Amino acid sequence: MSEAWLTTEEVTELTDCSRRSLQCSRLAEMGIPFQPNYAGRPLVERSAVLRHKERALKKSGKPNWDAIRAAQPT
């Protein structure tokens, strides 16, 4: 298999599931693009996972001002 795609083991670890149908569901919930092959195995590009991880890090780096304001006494 190419290094451009996650291995079966990596997809299982990423989704915390070994059933292919649930892997597809969890990848969709996480917003990670994939393409199921003929056997139903989700094919996930390694670069897509890296981009998803970078986006998650960027989102978590910003303070939630609404939550901070709500927690302050009035």
The first five atom37 places (N, CA, C, CB, O) and aatype in JSON, in Angstrom:
{
  "aatype": [12, 15, 6, 0, 17, 10, 16, 16, 6, 6, 19, 16, 6, 10, 16, 3, 4, 15, 1, 1, 15, 10, 5, 4, 15, 1, 10, 0, 6, 12, 7, 9, 14, 13, 5, 14, 2, 18, 0, 7, 1, 14, 10, 19, 6, 1, 15, 0, 19, 10, 1, 8, 11, 6, 1, 0, 10, 11, 11, 15, 7, 11, 14, 2, 17, 3, 0, 9, 1, 0, 0, 5, 14, 16],
  "atom_mask": [
    [1, 1, 1, 1, 1],
    [1, 1, 1, 1, 1],
    [1, 1, 1, 1, 1],
    [1, 1, 1, 1, 1],
    [1, 1, 1, 1, 1],
    [1, 1, 1, 1, 1],
    [1, 1, 1, 1, 1],
    [1, 1, 1, 1, 1],
    [1, 1, 1, 1, 1],
    [1, 1, 1, 1, 1],
    [1, 1, 1, 1, 1],
    [1, 1, 1, 1, 1],
    [1, 1, 1, 1, 1],
    [1, 1, 1, 1, 1],
    [1, 1, 1, 1, 1],
    [1, 1, 1, 1, 1],
    [1, 1, 1, 1, 1],
    [1, 1, 1, 1, 1],
    [1, 1, 1, 1, 1],
    [1, 1, 1, 1, 1],
    [1, 1, 1, 1, 1],
    [1, 1, 1, 1, 1],
    [1, 1, 1, 1, 1],
    [1, 1, 1, 1, 1],
    [1, 1, 1, 1, 1],
    [1, 1, 1, 1, 1],
    [1, 1, 1, 1, 1],
    [1, 1, 1, 1, 1],
    [1, 1, 1, 1, 1],
    [1, 1, 1, 1, 1],
    [1, 1, 1, 0, 1],
    [1, 1, 1, 1, 1],
    [1, 1, 1, 1, 1],
    [1, 1, 1, 1, 1],
    [1, 1, 1, 1, 1],
    [1, 1, 1, 1, 1],
    [1, 1, 1, 1, 1],
    [1, 1, 1, 1, 1],
    [1, 1, 1, 1, 1],
    [1, 1, 1, 0, 1],
    [1, 1, 1, 1, 1],
    [1, 1, 1, 1, 1],
    [1, 1, 1, 1, 1],
    [1, 1, 1, 1, 1],
    [1, 1, 1, 1, 1],
    [1, 1, 1, 1, 1],
    [1, 1, 1, 1, 1],
    [1, 1, 1, 1, 1],
    [1, 1, 1, 1, 1],
    [1, 1, 1, 1, 1],
    [1, 1, 1, 1, 1],
    [1, 1, 1, 1, 1],
    [1, 1, 1, 1, 1],
    [1, 1, 1, 1, 1],
    [1, 1, 1, 1, 1],
    [1, 1, 1, 1, 1],
    [1, 1, 1, 1, 1],
    [1, 1, 1, 1, 1],
    [1, 1, 1, 1, 1],
    [1, 1, 1, 1, 1],
    [1, 1, 1, 0, 1],
    [1, 1, 1, 1, 1],
    [1, 1, 1, 1, 1],
    [1, 1, 1, 1, 1],
    [1, 1, 1, 1, 1],
    [1, 1, 1, 1, 1],
    [1, 1, 1, 1, 1],
    [1, 1, 1, 1, 1],
    [1, 1, 1, 1, 1],
    [1, 1, 1, 1, 1],
    [1, 1, 1, 1, 1],
    [1, 1, 1, 1, 1],
    [1, 1, 1, 1, 1],
    [1, 1, 1, 1, 1]
  ],
  "atom_positions": [
    [[0.85, -1.19, 0.0], [0.0, 0.0, 0.0], [0.88, 1.24, 0.0], [-0.96, 0.01, 1.22], [2.0, 1.22, 0.52]],
    [[0.38, 2.27, -0.57], [1.12, 3.53, -0.7], [1.19, 4.26, 0.64], [0.47, 4.42, -1.75], [0.31, 4.12, 1.49]],
    [[2.24, 5.04, 0.81], [2.36, 5.87, 2.01], [1.38, 7.04, 1.99], [3.78, 6.4, 2.15], [1.21, 7.72, 3.0]],
    [[0.74, 7.27, 0.86], [-0.23, 8.35, 0.76], [-1.52, 8.01, 1.5], [-0.54, 8.66, -0.71], [-2.29, 8.9, 1.85]],
    [[-1.77, 6.72, 1.74], [-3.0, 6.27, 2.38], [-2.7, 5.71, 3.76], [-3.71, 5.21, 1.52], [-1.63, 5.13, 3.98]],
    [[-3.64, 5.87, 4.7], [-3.5, 5.25, 6.01], [-3.63, 3.74, 5.87], [-4.57, 5.81, 7.0], [-4.37, 3.25, 5.01]],
    [[-2.92, 3.02, 6.71], [-3.05, 1.57, 6.73], [-4.36, 1.18, 7.41], [-1.84, 0.91, 7.44], [-5.0, 2.01, 8.05]],
    [[-4.73, -0.07, 7.27], [-5.93, -0.58, 7.93], [-5.82, -0.38, 9.44], [-6.14, -2.06, 7.61], [-6.79, 0.01, 10.09]],
    [[-4.65, -0.66, 9.98], [-4.43, -0.5, 11.42], [-4.55, 0.96, 11.85], [-3.05, -1.04, 11.8], [-5.1, 1.25, 12.92]],
    [[-4.06, 1.88, 11.04], [-4.14, 3.31, 11.37], [-5.59, 3.8, 11.36], [-3.31, 4.13, 10.39], [-5.98, 4.59, 12.21]],
    [[-6.37, 3.33, 10.4], [-7.79, 3.72, 10.35], [-8.52, 3.16, 11.56], [-8.45, 3.21, 9.04], [-9.37, 3.83, 12.15]],
    [[-8.18, 1.93, 11.94], [-8.79, 1.33, 13.13], [-8.44, 2.12, 14.37], [-8.34, -0.12, 13.29], [-9.31, 2.37, 15.21]],
    [[-7.2, 2.53, 14.5], [-6.78, 3.32, 15.66], [-7.43, 4.7, 15.65], [-5.25, 3.47, 15.68], [-7.87, 5.18, 16.69]],
    [[-7.5, 5.33, 14.5], [-8.09, 6.66, 14.38], [-9.56, 6.67, 14.76], [-7.93, 7.18, 12.95], [-10.03, 7.57, 15.46]],
    [[-10.29, 5.65, 14.31], [-11.73, 5.6, 14.55], [-12.1, 4.84, 15.81], [-12.42, 4.98, 13.37], [-13.24, 4.91, 16.27]],
    [[-11.15, 4.11, 16.38], [-11.37, 3.26, 17.55], [-12.45, 2.23, 17.27], [-11.76, 4.12, 18.78], [-13.28, 1.92, 18.12]],
    [[-12.42, 1.7, 16.04], [-13.43, 0.74, 15.62], [-12.84, -0.17, 14.54], [-14.71, 1.45, 15.11], [-12.08, 0.3, 13.69]],
    [[-13.19, -1.45, 14.58], [-12.65, -2.37, 13.59], [-13.64, -2.67, 12.47], [-12.24, -3.65, 14.26], [-13.24, -3.13, 11.4]],
    [[-14.93, -2.41, 12.7], [-15.93, -2.65, 11.64], [-15.88, -1.54, 10.61], [-17.36, -2.75, 12.23], [-15.9, -0.35, 10.95]],
    [[-15.81, -1.94, 9.37], [-15.65, -0.96, 8.28], [-16.8, 0.03, 8.21], [-15.52, -1.68, 6.95], [-16.58, 1.22, 7.97]],
    [[-18.02, -0.44, 8.41], [-19.17, 0.46, 8.32], [-19.11, 1.53, 9.41], [-20.48, -0.33, 8.43], [-19.43, 2.69, 9.17]],
    [[-18.7, 1.13, 10.62], [-18.59, 2.11, 11.7], [-17.4, 3.04, 11.48], [-18.46, 1.39, 13.05], [-17.45, 4.21, 11.86]],
    [[-16.33, 2.52, 10.89], [-15.19, 3.38, 10.57], [-15.63, 4.5, 9.64], [-14.04, 2.55, 9.93], [-15.28, 5.66, 9.83]],
    [[-16.41, 4.14, 8.63], [-16.91, 5.16, 7.69], [-17.78, 6.19, 8.4], [-17.71, 4.49, 6.55], [-17.68, 7.39, 8.15]],
    [[-18.65, 5.71, 9.29], [-19.51, 6.63, 10.03], [-18.7, 7.58, 10.91], [-20.5, 5.85, 10.9], [-18.96, 8.78, 10.94]],
    [[-17.72, 7.04, 11.6], [-16.92, 7.87, 12.5], [-16.05, 8.85, 11.73], [-16.05, 7.01, 13.39], [-15.87, 9.98, 12.17]],
    [[-15.51, 8.43, 10.6], [-14.72, 9.36, 9.79], [-15.6, 10.52, 9.31], [-14.09, 8.62, 8.56], [-15.17, 11.67, 9.32]],
    [[-16.82, 10.2, 8.91], [-17.74, 11.25, 8.47], [-18.07, 12.19, 9.62], [-19.04, 10.62, 7.9], [-18.12, 13.41, 9.42]],
    [[-18.29, 11.64, 10.82], [-18.58, 12.49, 12.0], [-17.41, 13.41, 12.31], [-18.9, 11.61, 13.22], [-17.61, 14.55, 12.73]],
    [[-16.18, 12.92, 12.12], [-14.99, 13.72, 12.39], [-14.68, 14.72, 11.28], [-13.8, 12.81, 12.6], [-13.82, 15.58, 11.45]],
    [[-15.38, 14.6, 10.17], [-15.13, 15.52, 9.05], [-13.88, 15.17, 8.27], [0.0, 0.0, 0.0], [-13.31, 16.03, 7.6]],
    [[-13.45, 13.93, 8.34], [-12.26, 13.49, 7.61], [-12.72, 12.85, 6.31], [-11.39, 12.5, 8.47], [-13.46, 11.86, 6.34]],
    [[-12.3, 13.38, 5.18], [-12.74, 12.81, 3.9], [-12.15, 11.42, 3.68], [-12.35, 13.74, 2.73], [-11.01, 11.16, 4.05]],
    [[-12.94, 10.55, 3.08], [-12.51, 9.19, 2.77], [-13.29, 8.7, 1.58], [-12.7, 8.24, 3.99], [-14.29, 9.31, 1.17]],
    [[-12.84, 7.59, 1.01], [-13.54, 6.97, -0.1], [-13.57, 5.47, 0.17], [-12.85, 7.3, -1.48], [-12.51, 4.85, 0.24]],
    [[-14.75, 4.87, 0.33], [-14.78, 3.43, 0.54], [-14.38, 2.7, -0.75], [-16.19, 2.98, 1.01], [-14.8, 3.07, -1.84]],
    [[-13.55, 1.65, -0.6], [-13.18, 0.87, -1.77], [-14.27, -0.16, -2.05], [-11.81, 0.18, -1.57], [-15.31, -0.16, -1.39]],
    [[-14.05, -1.02, -3.01], [-15.06, -1.99, -3.42], [-15.47, -2.91, -2.27], [-14.54, -2.82, -4.59], [-16.63, -3.33, -2.2]],
    [[-14.55, -3.22, -1.37], [-14.84, -4.1, -0.24], [-15.44, -3.36, 0.94], [-13.58, -4.82, 0.19], [-15.79, -3.98, 1.95]],
    [[-15.56, -2.04, 0.85], [-16.14, -1.25, 1.94], [-15.11, -0.67, 2.88], [0.0, 0.0, 0.0], [-15.47, 0.02, 3.84]],
    [[-13.83, -0.94, 2.64], [-12.77, -0.4, 3.5], [-12.6, 1.08, 3.19], [-11.43, -1.16, 3.29], [-12.45, 1.45, 2.02]],
    [[-12.64, 1.94, 4.22], [-12.47, 3.38, 3.95], [-11.01, 3.7, 3.63], [-12.94, 4.22, 5.17], [-10.11, 3.38, 4.4]],
    [[-10.81, 4.32, 2.5], [-9.49, 4.77, 2.09], [-9.35, 6.23, 2.52], [-9.26, 4.6, 0.54], [-10.13, 7.09, 2.11]],
    [[-8.35, 6.49, 3.34], [-8.15, 7.82, 3.91], [-6.76, 8.3, 3.52], [-8.33, 7.8, 5.46], [-5.76, 7.64, 3.79]],
    [[-6.72, 9.47, 2.89], [-5.42, 10.05, 2.55], [-4.74, 10.55, 3.81], [-5.58, 11.2, 1.52], [-5.36, 11.21, 4.65]],
    [[-3.47, 10.23, 3.95], [-2.69, 10.67, 5.11], [-2.71, 12.19, 5.22], [-1.23, 10.15, 5.02], [-2.81, 12.73, 6.32]],
    [[-2.61, 12.88, 4.1], [-2.59, 14.35, 4.12], [-3.91, 14.92, 4.64], [-2.3, 14.9, 2.72], [-3.92, 15.98, 5.25]],
    [[-5.02, 14.23, 4.4], [-6.32, 14.71, 4.89], [-6.36, 14.67, 6.41], [-7.47, 13.86, 4.31], [-6.92, 15.57, 7.04]],
    [[-5.78, 13.63, 7.0], [-5.75, 13.51, 8.45], [-4.85, 14.59, 9.04], [-5.27, 12.11, 8.88], [-5.17, 15.18, 10.07]],
    [[-3.73, 14.84, 8.39], [-2.81, 15.88, 8.88], [-3.47, 17.26, 8.8], [-1.5, 15.87, 8.06], [-3.32, 18.07, 9.72]],
    [[-4.2, 17.54, 7.73], [-4.91, 18.82, 7.6], [-5.98, 18.94, 8.68], [-5.54, 18.96, 6.2], [-6.15, 20.0, 9.27]],
    [[-6.7, 17.85, 8.92], [-7.75, 17.84, 9.95], [-7.14, 18.12, 11.32], [-8.5, 16.49, 9.96], [-7.7, 18.87, 12.12]],
    [[-6.01, 17.52, 11.59], [-5.33, 17.71, 12.87], [-4.87, 19.16, 13.04], [-4.11, 16.75, 12.99], [-5.0, 19.74, 14.12]],
    [[-4.35, 19.75, 11.97], [-3.91, 21.15, 12.02], [-5.09, 22.08, 12.28], [-3.2, 21.54, 10.71], [-4.97, 23.03, 13.06]],
    [[-6.23, 21.81, 11.63], [-7.42, 22.65, 11.83], [-7.9, 22.56, 13.27], [-8.54, 22.23, 10.87], [-8.3, 23.57, 13.85]],
    [[-7.85, 21.37, 13.84], [-8.29, 21.18, 15.22], [-7.38, 21.94, 16.18], [-8.32, 19.69, 15.59], [-7.85, 22.52, 17.15]],
    [[-6.08, 21.94, 15.91], [-5.15, 22.68, 16.76], [-5.38, 24.18, 16.66], [-3.71, 22.34, 16.37], [-5.31, 24.89, 17.66]],
    [[-5.66, 24.66, 15.46], [-5.91, 26.09, 15.28], [-7.19, 26.51, 15.99], [-6.0, 26.44, 13.78], [-7.24, 27.58, 16.61]],
    [[-8.22, 25.67, 15.92], [-9.48, 25.99, 16.58], [-9.32, 26.04, 18.09], [-10.56, 24.98, 16.2], [-9.89, 26.91, 18.75]],
    [[-8.55, 25.13, 18.63], [-8.41, 25.08, 20.08], [-7.51, 26.17, 20.61], [-7.88, 23.73, 20.49], [-7.49, 26.42, 21.82]],
    [[-6.75, 26.84, 19.74], [-5.84, 27.89, 20.19], [-6.5, 29.22, 20.46], [0.0, 0.0, 0.0], [-5.87, 30.13, 21.0]],
    [[-7.78, 29.36, 20.1], [-8.48, 30.63, 20.31], [-9.32, 30.56, 21.58], [-9.37, 30.96, 19.09], [-9.98, 29.55, 21.84]],
    [[-9.3, 31.62, 22.36], [-10.14, 31.62, 23.56], [-11.62, 31.73, 23.2], [-9.73, 32.77, 24.5], [-11.98, 32.34, 22.19]],
    [[-12.44, 31.14, 24.01], [-13.89, 31.22, 23.85], [-14.36, 32.42, 24.67], [-14.61, 29.89, 24.29], [-14.66, 32.28, 25.86]],
    [[-14.42, 33.58, 24.05], [-14.74, 34.82, 24.75], [-16.13, 34.79, 25.36], [-14.62, 36.0, 23.82], [-16.34, 35.33, 26.44]],
    [[-17.08, 34.17, 24.68], [-18.45, 34.09, 25.22], [-18.47, 33.32, 26.53], [-19.39, 33.43, 24.19], [-19.18, 33.7, 27.47]],
    [[-17.71, 32.23, 26.61], [-17.66, 31.44, 27.84], [-16.96, 32.22, 28.95], [-16.94, 30.11, 27.6], [-17.36, 32.14, 30.11]],
    [[-15.94, 32.97, 28.6], [-15.22, 33.78, 29.6], [-16.14, 34.86, 30.14], [-13.95, 34.4, 29.0], [-16.2, 35.07, 31.35]],
    [[-16.85, 35.56, 29.26], [-17.77, 36.61, 29.71], [-18.89, 36.04, 30.57], [-18.37, 37.34, 28.49], [-19.29, 36.65, 31.57]],
    [[-19.39, 34.87, 30.19], [-20.48, 34.25, 30.95], [-20.03, 33.84, 32.35], [-21.03, 33.02, 30.21], [-20.83, 33.82, 33.28]],
    [[-18.76, 33.51, 32.5], [-18.25, 33.04, 33.79], [-17.9, 34.21, 34.72], [-17.02, 32.17, 33.57], [-17.77, 34.01, 35.93]],
    [[-17.77, 35.41, 34.18], [-17.41, 36.56, 35.02], [-18.63, 37.04, 35.79], [-16.84, 37.72, 34.15], [-19.74, 37.07, 35.26]],
    [[-18.42, 37.42, 37.07], [-19.54, 37.94, 37.85], [-19.97, 39.31, 37.3], [-19.16, 38.06, 39.36], [-19.14, 40.09, 36.84]],
    [[-21.23, 39.57, 37.36], [-21.74, 40.86, 36.83], [-21.88, 41.91, 37.9], [-23.07, 40.68, 36.15], [-22.29, 43.03, 37.61]]
  ]
}
